[in-house]
Amino acid sequence: QVQLVESGGGLVQAGGSLRLSCAASGGTFNRYFMGWFRQAPGKEREFVAAINWSGVRIYYADSVKGRFTISRDNAKNTMYLEMISLNPEDTAVYCCAADGREYYSGPYYSPRDYAYWGQGTQVTVPS
C-alpha cells in the first residue's frame, strides 16, 4: 500500500510562489507515474501536472504551463510542484497521486488512472 503526504501549501499573495512536496512511502515510488491534481470549491478535480517514473516525461495543464514546475527525487521518494506567479484562480486543495503500476509511461490526465492519493494541501491566493 502506498501512502502519500502533501505539504507546503498556505496563503500567498497574488504573484507569489509556493513549493509543494509529496512524500511517498510503502511502495516503489521510483517506478510509478505520478501526478498533481487540484480541486477548488464547487468544482471538479482537475489535472495540474504529471511526471513519469524517470522524470524524463513531464506534462502540464495549459492553465499552469510556464508557471508551475513538476519534479521528483526518487532517492528521497518525493515529488515536488514549484508554483510561481500564483493568482486567485490557483486557489484549491492540491493532491498528489500515484499510478501504482510499475514503469507505466502514461501520460495520465484523469483521476481515474491513479490508484493512490494523498489527503491534499490547501493553497489560497486571495483576490
C-alpha positions in Angstrom: 0.0 0.0 0.0 1.3 3.4 -1.0 0.9 6.4 1.4 1.3 9.9 0.0 1.6 13.0 2.2 1.5 16.5 0.8 3.0 19.6 2.4 3.9 23.1 1.6 0.5 24.7 1.0 -0.5 28.0 2.5 -1.8 31.5 2.0 0.2 33.6 -0.6 -0.5 36.9 -2.2 -1.1 37.1 -5.9 2.2 37.0 -7.8 3.8 34.9 -5.1 5.2 31.4 -5.1 5.0 28.2 -3.2 6.6 24.8 -3.4 4.5 21.7 -2.7 6.0 18.4 -1.7 4.6 14.9 -1.9 6.3 12.3 0.3 5.7 8.7 -0.6 6.1 5.5 1.5 5.1 1.9 1.4 5.6 1.3 -2.3 8.1 1.5 -5.1 7.9 5.2 -5.7 10.7 5.3 -8.2 8.7 3.1 -10.6 5.4 5.0 -10.6 3.9 7.6 -12.8 2.9 10.5 -10.5 0.6 13.4 -10.8 -0.7 16.6 -9.2 -4.4 17.5 -9.2 -6.3 20.3 -7.6 -9.9 20.9 -6.6 -11.5 24.3 -6.0 -14.7 24.7 -4.0 -17.7 23.7 -6.2 -15.5 22.4 -9.0 -14.4 19.0 -10.2 -10.9 17.8 -9.5 -8.6 18.9 -12.4 -5.3 17.8 -13.7 -2.3 20.1 -13.0 0.9 18.2 -13.9 2.3 14.8 -14.2 5.7 13.1 -14.4 6.8 9.6 -15.4 8.9 7.3 -13.2 12.2 8.5 -14.5 11.3 12.2 -14.6 12.0 12.5 -18.3 8.4 12.8 -19.5 6.5 15.8 -18.0 3.0 17.1 -18.7 1.2 20.2 -17.7 -2.3 21.6 -17.9 -2.5 24.7 -20.2 -3.6 26.8 -17.2 -0.3 26.3 -15.4 2.2 25.9 -18.2 5.1 28.3 -17.8 4.3 28.9 -14.1 4.4 25.5 -12.5 7.3 23.0 -12.5 6.9 19.4 -11.5 9.9 17.3 -10.5 10.8 14.3 -8.4 13.7 13.0 -6.4 13.5 9.2 -6.4 16.3 8.9 -3.9 14.0 10.8 -1.4 10.7 9.2 -2.5 9.4 12.8 -3.0 7.7 14.7 -5.8 7.5 18.5 -6.0 5.4 21.2 -7.5 7.1 24.6 -7.8 4.5 27.3 -8.4 5.2 30.9 -9.3 3.1 33.8 -10.4 0.2 32.5 -8.4 -3.2 34.0 -9.0 -6.6 33.7 -7.3 -7.7 31.0 -9.8 -5.0 28.8 -8.4 -6.8 28.6 -5.1 -7.6 24.9 -4.4 -6.7 21.8 -2.5 -3.7 20.3 -4.2 -3.4 16.5 -4.1 -0.7 14.2 -5.3 -1.4 10.8 -6.8 0.4 7.7 -7.8 -0.4 5.4 -10.7 0.7 2.3 -8.8 1.7 0.3 -11.9 5.4 -0.1 -12.3 7.1 1.6 -15.2 4.0 2.7 -17.0 4.8 5.8 -19.0 1.4 7.4 -19.3 0.5 10.2 -19.7 -2.4 10.0 -17.4 -4.7 13.0 -17.2 -7.7 11.5 -15.5 -8.0 11.0 -11.7 -9.4 7.5 -12.6 -5.9 6.5 -13.8 -4.4 6.9 -10.4 -4.6 4.3 -7.6 -3.2 6.2 -4.6 -4.0 9.7 -3.3 -2.8 12.0 -0.6 -5.1 14.0 1.6 -4.2 17.3 0.0 -2.8 20.6 1.0 -4.6 23.9 0.7 -3.3 26.7 -1.5 -5.1 30.1 -1.1 -4.4 33.1 -3.2 -6.7 36.0 -2.1 -8.1 38.2 -4.8 
